[in-house]
Amino acid sequence: MRFITIPLLLFSLAISAQSAEFVTFKADDDWQIHAKFSNPKNNKPFFLLLHAQKKNLSDFKNIFPHFHRNNYGYLALDLRGHGKSVYNIDETTETYKTFALAGADNQFNKMARDIEGAIKFLESEGISKDRLIAMGSLLGANLAIKTAAIHQEIKGVITLSAVLNVNDVLSVNPLKACGERPLLFITGTDNKRQYKEFQLLKDIAKMSSGEENITTIVVKTGLGSDLLTSNVIRKILAWIKNPKLPTIVDCSTSTVNVPLPENNELYFEEPPVEETENEIQEDEIIEEETLDEEDAIYETEN
C-alpha cells in the first residue's frame, strides 16, 4: 500500500501546482472582470490571453493543456460584456450586444481598462510585466498590440488573425509604437481580406520592430482561435523558446510544416512547391480582388 500511496500523492501535488482557478478583479473603471488564472510560480513567460469579439476565455481552450504541460502560467480574460464579465460599473448587467461599434471611446476600446486591471492583478500575484506575452485573437489581437505599445516592458506579442480595425480598435499606430520586441503573427489564407491586412501589418512590424523580431506562421485555413491546431501550437511553443531567430514561413497552399527547434534553430522555409495551372489562375484572381469586394468580418453584430 505504501508503494502506491506515495507516488499518487506526488502526482496529485504536481497536478495541483499546474491547476487553474477562476478569479475576478476590477477593471480601471470598476467593471467586474472574470478570468481563468494558472500560476505555476516560476520565472517562465506568462501569458495574457485576450479573446475575439462575441467569444470568451474558452477561445483558448485548445492551448490551456499545453501551457499546463510546459509549466507556463496564464490569465485568460472574459473581456467586458463577454462571458461572465457582464457586470458594469453600475453593477447592472450589460453585454457586447449593446456596445457601440464606432468611436474611439466605445466599450471595445475601453477593454484596455480591463487589461490594465489584469496587469495590476498579476502584479499583486508577483508576476511582473517583463514576463508577460500578450496573446490575442482578432479583436484580442488588436488589443494585445495596443497593450504592448502602452507597456513597453511586456516581453512579446502573439496575434491570431490580426487586422487593421475591429470596431474602431485600431492596430497600425500601436504596432508602430511596439518597439523592438518579438512579435509572432499567425494567420490563415482562406479569408482573403484578413490575409491582405495581415501582409500589411507584417510589413509595418518589420519596419518598426526590426525584421529579426518578426515571425509569421501562415496556414491554409483558419481564423482567430480556429488557428490553434496541435501543429500550430507546437510551433508557438517553439517560438516561445526562440522568439528572436525568425525565418519567415509563408505557404498559401498547404499547412506549414515547421520542425521543432534543434540547436537554437527555429523555422526553416521549405522548398517552393510547383503550382498547377489552376492554382496559378486562382492566385491571379485573388490578386485582382480588392478589399472593398470582401464582406466585412470584423464588426460585431448588434
C-alpha positions as CSV (number, residue, x, y, z in Angstrom):
1,M,0.0,0.0,0.0
2,R,2.9,2.4,0.7
3,F,4.4,1.9,-2.7
4,I,1.0,3.1,-4.3
5,T,0.1,5.9,-1.9
6,I,3.4,7.9,-2.2
7,P,3.5,8.2,-6.0
8,L,-0.2,9.0,-6.1
9,L,0.4,11.8,-3.6
10,L,3.3,13.2,-5.6
11,F,1.3,13.0,-8.8
12,S,-1.6,14.8,-7.1
13,L,0.7,17.6,-5.9
14,A,2.2,18.0,-9.4
15,I,-1.3,18.3,-10.9
16,S,-2.3,20.8,-8.2
17,A,0.7,23.0,-8.9
18,Q,-0.4,23.4,-12.5
19,S,-4.1,23.7,-11.9
20,A,-6.2,26.8,-12.8
21,E,-8.7,28.7,-10.9
22,F,-11.4,31.3,-11.7
23,V,-10.8,34.8,-10.4
24,T,-12.4,38.2,-10.5
25,F,-10.9,41.7,-10.3
26,K,-11.8,45.3,-11.2
27,A,-11.0,47.0,-14.4
28,D,-9.6,50.5,-14.1
29,D,-13.2,51.9,-14.4
30,D,-14.5,49.3,-11.9
31,W,-16.1,46.9,-14.4
32,Q,-16.0,43.5,-12.8
33,I,-13.8,41.1,-14.9
34,H,-13.9,37.3,-14.7
35,A,-10.8,35.3,-15.7
36,K,-9.1,32.0,-15.6
37,F,-5.8,32.0,-13.8
38,S,-3.0,29.5,-13.7
39,N,0.2,30.3,-11.9
40,P,2.9,27.6,-11.6
41,K,5.1,30.1,-9.7
42,N,8.2,30.0,-11.8
43,N,10.1,32.6,-13.8
44,K,8.9,31.3,-17.2
45,P,7.0,33.6,-19.6
46,F,3.4,34.3,-18.5
47,F,0.5,34.7,-21.0
48,L,-2.2,37.3,-21.0
49,L,-4.9,35.9,-23.2
50,L,-7.4,38.1,-25.0
51,H,-10.3,36.6,-26.9
52,A,-12.2,37.6,-30.1
53,Q,-15.4,39.6,-30.2
54,K,-18.5,37.6,-29.3
55,K,-16.3,34.9,-27.7
56,N,-15.0,34.4,-24.1
57,L,-12.0,32.9,-22.4
58,S,-12.7,29.5,-23.8
59,D,-11.4,30.8,-27.1
60,F,-8.0,29.5,-25.8
61,K,-9.2,26.1,-24.6
62,N,-7.0,24.2,-27.1
63,I,-3.8,25.7,-25.7
64,F,-4.6,25.5,-22.0
65,P,-3.4,21.9,-21.6
66,H,-0.1,22.7,-23.5
67,F,0.6,25.6,-21.1
68,H,0.0,23.3,-18.1
69,R,2.2,20.6,-19.5
70,N,5.0,23.1,-20.1
71,N,4.5,25.0,-16.8
72,Y,3.6,28.2,-18.4
73,G,1.2,30.4,-16.5
74,Y,-1.7,32.4,-18.0
75,L,-4.5,34.8,-17.3
76,A,-7.4,34.3,-19.8
77,L,-9.9,37.2,-19.6
78,D,-13.6,37.4,-20.2
79,L,-13.4,40.9,-21.6
80,R,-16.2,43.3,-20.6
81,G,-19.6,42.3,-22.0
82,H,-18.4,38.8,-22.8
83,G,-18.6,35.5,-20.9
84,K,-19.2,36.2,-17.2
85,S,-17.8,39.8,-17.3
86,V,-21.2,41.4,-17.7
87,Y,-21.5,43.5,-14.5
88,N,-20.6,47.1,-15.4
89,I,-19.7,50.0,-13.2
90,D,-23.3,50.5,-12.2
91,E,-23.5,46.8,-11.1
92,T,-26.1,46.1,-13.7
93,T,-25.6,43.6,-16.5
94,E,-24.6,44.6,-19.9
95,T,-23.3,42.6,-22.9
96,Y,-21.4,43.4,-26.0
97,K,-24.7,43.4,-27.9
98,T,-25.4,46.9,-26.6
99,F,-21.9,48.3,-27.3
100,A,-21.4,51.0,-29.9
101,L,-19.4,49.7,-32.8
102,A,-17.8,53.0,-33.6
103,G,-15.9,55.6,-31.6
104,A,-12.5,55.9,-30.0
105,D,-14.1,55.8,-26.6
106,N,-16.6,52.9,-27.2
107,Q,-16.6,49.9,-24.9
108,F,-14.4,47.9,-27.2
109,N,-11.7,50.4,-26.8
110,K,-12.4,50.6,-23.1
111,M,-11.4,46.9,-22.9
112,A,-7.9,48.4,-22.5
113,R,-9.1,49.2,-18.9
114,D,-9.9,45.5,-18.4
115,I,-6.3,44.8,-19.4
116,E,-4.9,47.4,-17.0
117,G,-6.9,45.8,-14.2
118,A,-5.5,42.4,-15.3
119,I,-1.9,43.7,-15.2
120,K,-2.5,45.1,-11.7
121,F,-3.9,41.8,-10.6
122,L,-0.9,39.9,-11.9
123,E,1.5,42.3,-10.2
124,S,-0.3,41.7,-6.9
125,E,0.4,38.0,-7.5
126,G,4.1,38.7,-8.0
127,I,4.0,38.5,-11.8
128,S,5.9,41.4,-13.4
129,K,5.2,42.9,-16.8
130,D,8.6,41.9,-18.2
131,R,7.4,38.2,-18.1
132,L,4.2,38.8,-20.0
133,I,3.4,37.7,-23.5
134,A,0.2,39.3,-24.8
135,M,-1.7,36.9,-27.0
136,G,-5.0,37.7,-28.7
137,S,-7.4,36.6,-31.4
138,L,-9.0,39.1,-33.9
139,L,-10.3,41.9,-31.5
140,G,-8.0,40.4,-28.8
141,A,-5.0,40.6,-31.3
142,N,-5.5,44.3,-31.8
143,L,-5.8,44.8,-28.0
144,A,-2.6,42.7,-27.5
145,I,-0.7,45.0,-29.9
146,K,-2.2,48.1,-28.1
147,T,-1.2,46.7,-24.7
148,A,2.4,46.1,-25.8
149,A,2.5,49.7,-27.2
150,I,1.4,51.1,-23.9
151,H,3.5,48.8,-21.7
152,Q,7.0,48.7,-23.2
153,E,8.1,46.2,-20.6
154,I,5.9,43.4,-22.0
155,K,8.1,40.6,-23.4
156,G,6.3,39.9,-26.7
157,V,3.1,39.6,-28.6
158,I,1.3,36.7,-30.4
159,T,-1.6,37.6,-32.7
160,L,-4.2,35.3,-34.3
161,S,-5.7,36.9,-37.4
162,A,-4.6,40.5,-36.6
163,V,-6.5,43.1,-38.7
164,L,-6.5,46.8,-39.2
165,N,-9.7,47.7,-37.4
166,V,-12.1,45.8,-35.2
167,N,-15.0,48.1,-34.0
168,D,-12.6,51.1,-34.0
169,V,-9.9,49.2,-32.1
170,L,-7.1,50.1,-34.4
171,S,-3.7,48.3,-34.8
172,V,-1.4,50.3,-37.1
173,N,-0.3,53.1,-34.9
174,P,0.1,50.9,-31.8
175,L,2.1,48.4,-33.9
176,K,4.4,51.2,-34.9
177,A,4.9,52.0,-31.2
178,C,5.7,48.5,-30.1
179,G,9.4,48.9,-30.4
180,E,12.0,46.2,-30.9
181,R,10.3,43.2,-29.3
182,P,9.4,39.8,-30.7
183,L,6.0,39.6,-32.5
184,L,4.5,36.4,-33.8
185,F,1.8,36.7,-36.4
186,I,-0.4,33.7,-37.1
187,T,-2.9,33.7,-40.0
188,G,-4.8,31.6,-42.5
189,T,-5.0,32.4,-46.2
190,D,-8.7,31.4,-46.8
191,N,-10.2,34.8,-45.8
192,K,-8.6,37.0,-48.4
193,R,-9.4,40.3,-46.8
194,Q,-7.9,39.3,-43.4
195,Y,-4.8,37.8,-45.2
196,K,-4.2,41.0,-47.1
197,E,-4.4,43.1,-43.9
198,F,-2.0,40.7,-42.2
199,Q,0.5,41.2,-45.0
200,L,0.3,45.0,-44.5
201,L,0.7,44.7,-40.7
202,K,3.6,42.3,-41.1
203,D,5.4,44.8,-43.3
204,I,4.7,47.6,-40.9
205,A,6.0,45.5,-38.0
206,K,9.2,44.6,-39.8
207,M,9.9,48.3,-40.4
208,S,9.1,49.4,-36.8
209,S,10.3,46.5,-34.7
210,G,13.1,45.1,-36.9
211,E,12.8,42.2,-39.3
212,E,14.7,40.0,-36.9
213,N,11.9,40.3,-34.3
214,I,9.0,39.3,-36.7
215,T,7.9,35.7,-37.2
216,T,4.9,34.6,-39.2
217,I,3.1,31.3,-39.3
218,V,0.8,31.0,-42.3
219,V,-1.5,28.1,-42.9
220,K,-4.1,27.3,-45.5
221,T,-7.3,27.7,-43.4
222,G,-8.4,29.2,-40.1
223,L,-9.5,32.4,-38.5
224,G,-8.9,33.5,-34.9
225,S,-8.7,30.7,-32.4
226,D,-9.5,28.2,-35.1
227,L,-5.8,28.5,-35.9
228,L,-4.9,26.8,-32.7
229,T,-4.4,23.3,-34.0
230,S,-2.0,21.0,-32.4
231,N,0.5,21.6,-35.2
232,V,0.4,25.4,-34.8
233,I,0.5,25.1,-31.0
234,R,3.8,23.1,-31.4
235,K,5.2,26.0,-33.4
236,I,4.0,28.6,-30.8
237,L,5.8,26.6,-28.1
238,A,8.9,26.5,-30.2
239,W,8.8,30.3,-30.8
240,I,8.5,30.9,-27.1
241,K,11.9,29.3,-26.6
242,N,13.5,31.1,-29.6
243,P,11.4,34.2,-30.3
244,K,14.2,36.3,-32.0
245,L,15.5,33.8,-34.5
246,P,12.8,34.0,-37.2
247,T,13.0,33.0,-40.8
248,I,9.6,33.9,-42.3
249,V,7.5,30.9,-43.1
250,D,4.8,31.6,-45.7
251,C,2.7,29.0,-47.5
252,S,-0.6,29.8,-49.1
253,T,-1.5,26.4,-50.5
254,S,-0.8,24.0,-47.6
255,T,-0.3,23.8,-43.9
256,V,3.3,24.9,-43.0
257,N,5.4,22.1,-41.8
258,V,7.9,23.5,-39.4
259,P,10.3,21.3,-37.4
260,L,10.7,21.5,-33.7
261,P,13.7,23.6,-32.7
262,E,17.1,22.0,-32.7
263,N,20.4,23.6,-31.7
264,N,18.7,27.0,-31.4
265,E,17.4,26.9,-34.9
266,L,13.7,27.6,-35.2
267,Y,12.0,27.9,-38.6
268,F,13.1,26.7,-42.0
269,E,11.3,27.6,-45.1
270,E,10.6,24.6,-47.3
271,P,11.5,24.5,-51.0
272,P,8.7,26.0,-53.1
273,V,6.1,23.6,-54.5
274,E,5.3,24.0,-58.1
275,E,1.7,25.3,-58.6
276,T,-0.7,23.8,-61.1
277,E,-2.2,25.9,-63.8
278,N,-5.5,26.1,-61.9
279,E,-3.7,27.3,-58.8
280,I,-1.8,29.9,-60.7
281,Q,-5.1,31.2,-62.2
282,E,-6.7,31.2,-58.8
283,D,-3.8,33.3,-57.3
284,E,-4.2,35.8,-60.2
285,I,-7.9,36.2,-59.4
286,I,-7.1,36.7,-55.7
287,E,-4.6,39.5,-56.6
288,E,-7.2,41.3,-58.7
289,E,-9.8,41.4,-55.9
290,T,-9.9,44.4,-53.7
291,L,-10.8,44.7,-50.0
292,D,-13.9,46.6,-51.0
293,E,-15.3,43.4,-52.6
294,E,-14.9,41.4,-49.5
295,D,-17.6,41.0,-46.8
296,A,-16.6,42.7,-43.5
297,I,-15.8,40.1,-40.9
298,Y,-14.7,42.2,-38.0
299,E,-17.7,44.2,-36.8
300,T,-19.7,42.7,-34.1
301,E,-23.4,42.4,-34.9
302,N,-25.9,44.1,-32.6
